[in-house]
Amino acid sequence: MLGTLSATNGSGPAIRALDPWQASDGRMRQLLAEEERVRLAAVATVVRFKKGEVIYREGDVADAVFNIISGVVTPFRKGADGAEHMVAFLLADDLFGLAAERRYTNSVKAITPVVAYRLPVAALRGGLLQDAQFEFHIICKLCQELRQVQRHAFLLSQRRAATRLAMFLRQLEQLEFARGDDTAEIYVPMDRSDVAEYVGMTLPAVSRAFAALTARGVIAFRNRGHVKVLDRAAFDKLSGDDVEPRSRRPRRPH
């Protein structure tokens, strides 16, 4: 960990998510009121992690929950063979620190340099017990993260490498749209090795599948971190999005 500092500056922790019980046209909204963010900031510290740094490991004492300010983290578990199996990618305004029996249920590492709020569990529990609305907002966020885990499980069930990668890119595109970011290109902040772990493929297999999608004219790379969809119909069919309601799809650039 690179260091900590007081969290008194700025508006404080932020949680953006889709409200699972209201129509939103696929757009996240800020769940916390300004007074809630200020109250959380009073008990939080800001922590920084280097790219590749393990923030905590499965089984460690769960004494804090983290709210990402910037960067990307991934929860992961190690299999019997020692290989890491990624569960999700978490971005700014996401939470991590899931625990059971006072122990973290997954390991978490920084995919990019990360800045986050560290919220002591005791203080967070106090807020949840005293504020029903805050508790509801946390539930909304957890529902969104559960949905992401379910989509990841479905991705891993696909046999074709091109389908897995298209579904992975589609998940990133949906997150960009939900966050109100530009969707003219899909931003891929993680390394190819991280992508390979997430989609359950070897690094050479991922490279071949990306090359195949490029050769077919489905996608094009501006650089390793930015992908443009060239053939929307083919991309939607591969990613299983050809039957999704149009109101939930990113708006296409003219």
Protein Blocks (a to p, Z undefined) as FASTA:
>chain_A
ZZdcdfkgcjbjcdddddfkbceehpacdfbdfklmmmmmmmpccddddehiafbdehia
cfbdcddfbdcdddddddfkopacdfbdcdehiachiaeehiafbdcddfbdcddddddf
klmmmmmmmmmklmmmmmmmmmmmmmmmmmmmmmmmpmblklmmmmmmmmmmmmmmmnop
afkbccdfbcfklmmmmnopafklmmmmmmmmmmnomaccfblmbccdfblmlmmmmnop
mmgcfklpccddZZ
